[in-house]
Amino acid sequence: MTDLTVDAVNEMVRQQFPGSTNECTELGDGFAVARRLITPIELRPGGYISGPTQFGLADAGLWYLVFAAIGRIEPMALTSELSIRFLRPAIGEVLWARARLDAAGRRNVVGTVRLWTDGGTESKPTATAQGTYVLPT
């Protein structure tokens, strides 16, 4: 079993999803932080980061949170449901997501995610999401 570190999570992501540009930057007790360097293809007219890009990073942040919640990397933890609310335009070169643990059980992990850009702060999110991951049996 791999130690639960940011480097171990990112190495697993590189091996399992070589095209992913999401990165885990921090893991802690009940939280995980993810980031994504934004490319021009992810921008909408006006320079806004697309909704699907924000949704994808929220999902990745929750996935990393699952690892923090259960204390190990579990690649087969799967999204059960995820909803997102877009609060304001996301403009920037780096998108950030902080996932916080709401509840963890034997089979499910529930978390809330706040997203913001390098041009803003976590206290003024561009979107919030909440979702549930199911753990393999």
C-alpha positions, 0 to 999 in steps of 0.5 A: 500500500502506498503512503498517503502523500501529495506526491504519491497521489500525483504519481498515481494520477500520472500513471492512471490518467496520463492526460490529466492536468489536475494536481493535488497540492495539499492533503490534510485532516478532512480536506484536500486542495487541487489546482489546474493550470488553465489552457486556452482551450478551456476558456470561453469567450471573454476569457472565462474558465469553462464550467466543465473545467471547473466541474472537473476540478471539483470532482478531482478535489473530492476524489483527493478528499476521499483519500484523505478521509480513508487514509489511503489512495483508492483509485476505484472510489467513484463519483456517486453524485456531484452538483455545482453552483457557479457564483461568478465568472472565473478568470485567471491562469490557475484554478484552485479547489478546496474540498472539505469533508462533510461526512464519511461512512463505511461506503460513502464520502460526502464533501463540499468544494469551493473553487477560485482563481489565482486572480481571486481568493478562496473567500470569494469563490467562483463556484461551490460544489457538493458531491458524494463518492462511493467506496468499492466493496 
